[in-house]
């Protein structure tokens, strides 16, 4: 099974990552860069950046 998950949380995570990737593609952005910015803000306990202005 492709992208198989064993929980509702796994399904939600997969769905959100796919949405991020597709949105980034449409906007001509790097999904890895956007995700990196979001994770960095979480780790550093800073406000989320406006990732679509990157």
N, C-alpha and C positions, 0 to 999 in steps of 0.2 A: 504494500500500500504506500503510495507516495504521500508524503506529508502527514502520515498517520500520527495521531495523538491518542492518549489514553485518558484524557480528562477534558472537562469543559474549559478549564483554565488554559490548557494546551491549545485547544481550538481557538480560543480568543486571541492568544498570543500569535498564533500562525496567521490568523485573519488580519490582525493589526500590522504585522510585519509585511504581509503582502500588500496591504493598503499603502503603507509607507513607500514601498518599492515602486508601485504603480504611479503614485502621486509624484514621486521624484522623477520617474521617467518622463511623465507628461510635462514637468517643469524644467527638464534638462539639468537636474541636480544629481549629485552622487548620493545614493542611499546610504552608503557607508559613512560619508562625511556628516550627513544629517544625523544619523544614528549615533555617531561618535560625539557630536555636539550635545545631544540629549543626554547621553550617558555621563559625559563629563560634568554637565550641570547637576545631575543627580548626585554623583560622587562628591563633588565640591560643595554641595548644598547651596547652590546658587539658583536664581530664577531660571526657568526654561528660556532658552533663546528663541527668537522668532526665526526658526530654522528655514523658512521659505524665503528669507532675505539673505541667506548665505551666498 
